[in-house]
Amino acid sequence: MKRKLILLTLLSLLLFPGIHASGSKSSSPALEVNIDWAKFMSEQDMIWEVLPQAWYEAPFMGNGTLGLMVWYEPKLNAIRLETGNSLVHDHRPEKGLFGNPRLLTGHFLLQPQRKITGGTIRLDLWNAEMRAEIQTTEGSFQLEAMVNAATPVIQTRWKLQKEENISIKWIPASANSPRYQYGLTPAGSWMKMPESYTENPPAKVKLSPKGGISLQTLPAGGETAIYWQTDKSSEWHELWINVAHSYPEKNACKVAEETVIRAQQQGWNSLRTTHQQWWHNFYPASFFSVDDGIKESFYWIQLYKLASATRADGALIDNTGP
């Protein structure tokens, strides 16, 4: 135990050379390091040479509250956009996994006319955005996505080749405790389910020519709304999304719609600039390098995950966070 304590102390002094063990600041001058951050961080990027096909393999983006994961659904010939909001949870008087758990929100399916045959994905850590090249039997299309760090909106867009077209389908999730849903499956049949648990009603979806809104009301109070709008800018087809949760108020639809409309008015490039500025200020707050590429990338990916999953005034990270 003593040896571990000594090693931890030495490590802390190496990582924070300006602080003595007593906590007082050192009089030695600050170390100046000239780093090409864009180049350095590009070496830490996460790259998929085979399209992921499950939650546990998928690239993830977030701004501490909103979240997005992207993967390929072979049986549906679709790219899945799984949305999330760390504030979305039930409000039953009972506590715990069946009383006030976090709830899933739902996902979009992007379905091209042609069959998807493969693709690659790059998660750009420095700019906190995903870029993908999705191949089909008739060519390919580009896909980009980010969860804006400065504005509560999920931005997704794609650029098509040839006569390809993509349809968008929204699939709301069941707003029941994930533990309850697991208990209904063969794998979770061992669980003892509360006899008093009643299911929440299904979401109500209303579509419009350019988007739609999905409203999930909760009998215990509050509601969740997913509002989305599509747009076309130059060669890009854009999908703007907000996931809003309100409690005890029931104004989630109003909040979600107004948020997306304001974001669209600012425009993709303007919001992208403020998004990148946030991340470009975040990483240089500290620096760590080690003579092992895998360990070094792992370290910076963890910082990316941390800033994607929470903020100083945000929710705690749990299994639905990272």
C-alpha positions as CSV (number, residue, x, y, z in Angstrom):
1,M,0.0,0.0,0.0
2,K,2.8,2.4,0.9
3,R,4.5,1.7,-2.4
4,K,1.3,2.4,-4.3
5,L,0.9,5.7,-2.5
6,I,4.5,6.8,-3.4
7,L,3.9,5.9,-7.0
8,L,0.7,7.9,-7.1
9,T,2.4,10.9,-5.6
10,L,5.2,10.7,-8.1
11,L,2.7,10.5,-10.9
12,S,0.8,13.5,-9.7
13,L,4.0,15.5,-9.6
14,L,4.8,14.5,-13.1
15,L,1.4,15.4,-14.4
16,F,1.1,18.7,-12.5
17,P,4.7,20.0,-12.1
18,G,3.6,23.4,-11.0
19,I,2.0,22.1,-7.8
20,H,4.0,20.9,-4.8
21,A,2.8,18.1,-2.6
22,S,1.7,20.6,0.0
23,G,-0.6,22.3,-2.5
24,S,1.4,25.5,-2.9
25,K,2.3,26.8,-6.3
26,S,5.9,26.4,-7.5
27,S,7.9,29.5,-8.4
28,S,9.4,27.8,-11.5
29,P,8.2,29.3,-14.8
30,A,5.3,27.6,-16.6
31,L,6.3,25.2,-19.3
32,E,5.6,26.5,-22.8
33,V,4.7,23.8,-25.4
34,N,4.0,24.6,-29.0
35,I,1.5,22.0,-30.2
36,D,-0.2,21.8,-33.6
37,W,-3.4,20.7,-32.0
38,A,-5.3,19.9,-35.2
39,K,-2.5,17.6,-36.4
40,F,-1.9,16.1,-33.0
41,M,-5.6,15.3,-32.3
42,S,-6.1,13.9,-35.9
43,E,-3.7,11.1,-34.8
44,Q,-6.1,10.2,-32.0
45,D,-9.2,9.9,-34.2
46,M,-11.4,6.8,-34.0
47,I,-11.7,5.1,-37.4
48,W,-14.1,2.4,-38.5
49,E,-13.1,0.5,-41.6
50,V,-16.1,-1.7,-41.3
51,L,-19.5,-0.2,-40.5
52,P,-20.6,-0.8,-36.9
53,Q,-23.8,-2.8,-36.4
54,A,-24.6,-2.3,-32.7
55,W,-24.9,0.2,-29.9
56,Y,-21.6,-1.1,-28.4
57,E,-19.6,-0.6,-31.6
58,A,-21.1,2.8,-32.7
59,P,-19.5,6.2,-32.8
60,F,-21.0,8.6,-30.2
61,M,-21.4,12.3,-30.0
62,G,-22.8,14.5,-27.3
63,N,-22.8,17.9,-25.6
64,G,-23.3,16.8,-22.0
65,T,-27.1,16.5,-22.4
66,L,-28.1,15.6,-26.0
67,G,-26.5,12.5,-27.5
68,L,-26.3,10.7,-30.8
69,M,-25.0,7.3,-31.9
70,V,-24.7,6.0,-35.4
71,W,-24.6,2.5,-36.8
72,Y,-25.7,0.3,-39.7
73,E,-28.8,-1.9,-39.7
74,P,-28.2,-4.5,-42.4
75,K,-31.7,-6.1,-42.3
76,L,-33.3,-2.7,-42.8
77,N,-30.7,-1.4,-45.2
78,A,-30.5,1.7,-43.1
79,I,-28.1,3.9,-41.1
80,R,-29.5,4.3,-37.6
81,L,-29.3,7.6,-35.7
82,E,-30.0,6.8,-32.1
83,T,-31.0,9.9,-30.1
84,G,-30.7,10.5,-26.4
85,N,-31.0,13.1,-23.7
86,S,-29.6,12.5,-20.2
87,L,-32.5,14.5,-18.6
88,V,-35.2,12.1,-19.9
89,H,-36.4,9.9,-17.1
90,D,-39.6,8.8,-15.4
91,H,-41.0,10.6,-12.4
92,R,-42.9,7.9,-10.5
93,P,-43.0,8.3,-6.7
94,E,-41.2,5.0,-6.3
95,K,-37.4,5.4,-6.6
96,G,-34.9,3.1,-8.3
97,L,-34.8,1.2,-11.6
98,F,-38.6,1.0,-12.0
99,G,-39.5,4.3,-10.5
100,N,-37.4,7.1,-12.0
101,P,-35.0,5.5,-14.5
102,R,-33.6,7.2,-17.5
103,L,-35.7,6.4,-20.6
104,L,-34.8,5.8,-24.2
105,T,-36.1,8.3,-26.8
106,G,-36.0,6.7,-30.2
107,H,-34.0,6.7,-33.5
108,F,-34.1,7.7,-37.1
109,L,-33.5,5.4,-40.0
110,L,-31.8,6.8,-43.1
111,Q,-32.7,4.4,-45.9
112,P,-31.1,4.8,-49.4
113,Q,-32.8,3.4,-52.5
114,R,-29.9,1.2,-53.3
115,K,-28.4,-1.5,-51.1
116,I,-25.7,-0.5,-48.6
117,T,-22.6,-2.6,-49.2
118,G,-20.1,-1.1,-46.8
119,G,-18.4,2.1,-45.7
120,T,-16.0,3.8,-43.4
121,I,-16.4,6.2,-40.5
122,R,-14.1,8.7,-38.9
123,L,-14.8,10.3,-35.6
124,D,-12.9,13.6,-35.7
125,L,-12.0,14.3,-32.0
126,W,-10.6,17.8,-32.5
127,N,-13.8,19.0,-34.1
128,A,-16.1,16.5,-32.4
129,E,-17.9,15.4,-35.5
130,M,-18.5,12.2,-37.4
131,R,-17.8,11.9,-41.1
132,A,-18.7,8.7,-43.0
133,E,-18.6,7.4,-46.6
134,I,-21.4,4.9,-47.1
135,Q,-21.1,2.7,-50.2
136,T,-24.1,1.3,-52.1
137,T,-24.6,-0.8,-55.1
138,E,-24.9,2.3,-57.2
139,G,-22.1,4.4,-55.7
140,S,-21.9,6.1,-52.3
141,F,-23.0,9.0,-50.2
142,Q,-21.3,11.2,-47.6
143,L,-22.7,11.5,-44.1
144,E,-21.8,14.0,-41.4
145,A,-23.1,14.5,-37.9
146,M,-22.4,16.4,-34.7
147,V,-24.2,17.3,-31.4
148,N,-23.6,21.0,-31.2
149,A,-21.6,22.0,-28.1
150,A,-23.0,25.5,-27.9
151,T,-26.6,25.0,-29.1
152,P,-28.9,22.1,-28.0
153,V,-29.3,20.7,-31.4
154,I,-28.3,17.5,-33.3
155,Q,-27.0,18.3,-36.8
156,T,-26.9,15.6,-39.5
157,R,-26.4,16.0,-43.2
158,W,-25.7,13.9,-46.3
159,K,-24.5,14.5,-49.9
160,L,-25.8,12.1,-52.5
161,Q,-24.3,10.9,-55.8
162,K,-26.1,10.1,-59.0
163,E,-29.9,9.6,-58.7
164,E,-29.7,8.2,-55.2
165,N,-32.4,9.3,-52.7
166,I,-32.7,8.8,-48.9
167,S,-35.9,8.4,-47.0
168,I,-36.1,9.3,-43.3
169,K,-38.1,7.3,-40.8
170,W,-38.6,8.1,-37.1
171,I,-39.0,5.1,-34.7
172,P,-40.0,6.2,-31.1
173,A,-38.7,4.1,-28.3
174,S,-40.8,2.5,-25.6
175,A,-40.8,4.9,-22.6
176,N,-40.7,2.2,-20.0
177,S,-37.9,1.3,-17.6
178,P,-35.1,-0.4,-19.6
179,R,-35.0,-2.9,-16.7
180,Y,-38.7,-3.6,-17.1
181,Q,-38.2,-4.1,-20.9
182,Y,-35.2,-6.4,-20.2
183,G,-37.3,-8.4,-17.8
184,L,-39.8,-9.2,-20.6
185,T,-37.1,-10.9,-22.7
186,P,-36.0,-14.5,-22.3
187,A,-32.5,-13.3,-21.1
188,G,-34.2,-11.3,-18.3
189,S,-36.8,-13.8,-17.3
190,W,-35.0,-14.4,-14.0
191,M,-35.9,-10.9,-12.8
192,K,-38.6,-10.2,-10.3
193,M,-40.9,-7.6,-11.7
194,P,-42.9,-5.1,-9.5
195,E,-46.5,-6.1,-9.6
196,S,-47.5,-2.5,-9.4
197,Y,-45.6,-1.4,-12.5
198,T,-47.9,0.0,-15.3
199,E,-46.6,0.8,-18.7
200,N,-46.4,4.3,-20.0
201,P,-48.4,5.0,-23.1
202,P,-46.8,4.9,-26.6
203,A,-45.5,8.2,-28.1
204,K,-47.8,10.1,-30.5
205,V,-46.1,11.1,-33.8
206,K,-47.2,13.9,-36.1
207,L,-45.5,14.2,-39.4
208,S,-45.2,17.3,-41.7
209,P,-43.9,17.7,-45.2
210,K,-40.4,18.7,-43.9
211,G,-40.2,16.9,-40.5
212,G,-42.3,16.0,-37.6
213,I,-42.8,15.9,-33.8
214,S,-42.9,12.9,-31.4
215,L,-44.5,13.5,-28.0
216,Q,-44.1,11.1,-25.1
217,T,-46.4,12.0,-22.2
218,L,-45.7,10.4,-18.8
219,P,-48.6,9.7,-16.4
220,A,-46.4,10.4,-13.4
221,G,-45.7,13.9,-14.8
222,G,-43.7,15.6,-17.5
223,E,-43.1,14.8,-21.1
224,T,-40.5,14.3,-23.8
225,A,-40.6,15.7,-27.3
226,I,-38.5,15.0,-30.4
227,Y,-38.8,17.7,-33.1
228,W,-37.0,17.5,-36.4
229,Q,-36.9,19.4,-39.7
230,T,-35.1,18.7,-43.0
231,D,-33.6,21.3,-45.2
232,K,-31.5,21.5,-48.4
233,S,-28.4,23.7,-48.6
234,S,-26.3,23.5,-51.8
235,E,-25.5,19.8,-52.3
236,W,-26.3,18.8,-48.7
237,H,-29.5,17.5,-47.3
238,E,-29.8,18.5,-43.7
239,L,-31.6,17.0,-40.7
240,W,-32.0,19.2,-37.6
241,I,-33.1,17.5,-34.3
242,N,-33.9,18.4,-30.8
243,V,-34.9,16.2,-27.9
244,A,-36.5,18.2,-25.0
245,H,-37.8,17.0,-21.6
246,S,-40.0,19.1,-19.3
247,Y,-41.1,18.4,-15.7
248,P,-43.4,19.3,-14.1
249,E,-44.3,21.6,-17.0
250,K,-45.7,20.1,-20.2
251,N,-44.0,22.4,-22.7
252,A,-41.5,20.1,-24.3
253,C,-43.0,20.4,-27.8
254,K,-42.7,24.2,-27.7
255,V,-39.1,24.0,-26.4
256,A,-38.0,21.5,-29.0
257,E,-39.6,23.3,-32.0
258,E,-38.3,26.7,-31.0
259,T,-34.8,25.3,-30.5
260,V,-34.7,23.8,-34.0
261,I,-36.1,26.8,-35.7
262,R,-33.6,29.1,-34.0
263,A,-30.7,26.8,-35.0
264,Q,-31.8,26.6,-38.6
265,Q,-32.0,30.4,-38.8
266,Q,-28.4,30.6,-37.6
267,G,-27.3,28.2,-40.3
268,W,-25.1,25.1,-40.4
269,N,-21.7,26.8,-40.9
270,S,-22.3,29.4,-38.2
271,L,-23.3,26.8,-35.6
272,R,-20.4,24.6,-36.7
273,T,-18.0,27.4,-36.0
274,T,-19.2,28.0,-32.4
275,H,-19.3,24.2,-31.9
276,Q,-15.7,23.8,-32.9
277,Q,-14.6,26.8,-30.8
278,W,-16.0,25.1,-27.7
279,W,-14.0,21.9,-28.4
280,H,-10.8,23.8,-29.4
281,N,-10.9,25.6,-26.0
282,F,-11.6,22.3,-24.2
283,Y,-8.6,20.2,-25.3
284,P,-5.7,22.7,-24.8
285,A,-6.7,23.2,-21.1
286,S,-4.3,20.3,-20.5
287,F,-1.8,18.2,-22.4
288,F,-0.6,14.7,-22.0
289,S,1.6,12.6,-24.2
290,V,3.2,9.2,-23.9
291,D,5.5,7.1,-26.1
292,D,2.8,4.6,-26.9
293,G,0.3,5.5,-29.6
294,I,-2.4,3.2,-28.4
295,K,-2.3,4.5,-24.8
296,E,-2.0,8.1,-25.9
297,S,-5.1,7.8,-28.2
298,F,-7.0,6.0,-25.4
299,Y,-6.3,9.0,-23.0
300,W,-7.6,11.6,-25.5
301,I,-10.6,9.4,-26.4
302,Q,-11.6,9.4,-22.7
303,L,-11.4,13.2,-22.6
304,Y,-13.7,13.3,-25.6
305,K,-16.1,10.8,-24.0
306,L,-16.1,12.9,-20.8
307,A,-17.0,16.1,-22.5
308,S,-19.6,14.3,-24.7
309,A,-21.4,12.7,-21.7
310,T,-21.5,15.5,-19.2
311,R,-20.7,19.1,-18.1
312,A,-19.8,20.7,-14.8
313,D,-23.5,21.5,-14.3
314,G,-24.8,18.4,-16.0
315,A,-26.0,15.0,-15.1
316,L,-23.8,12.2,-13.7
317,I,-22.4,9.7,-16.1
318,D,-23.9,6.3,-16.0
319,N,-24.4,3.4,-18.4
320,T,-26.4,5.6,-20.9
321,G,-23.7,8.3,-20.8
322,P,-20.4,7.1,-22.3
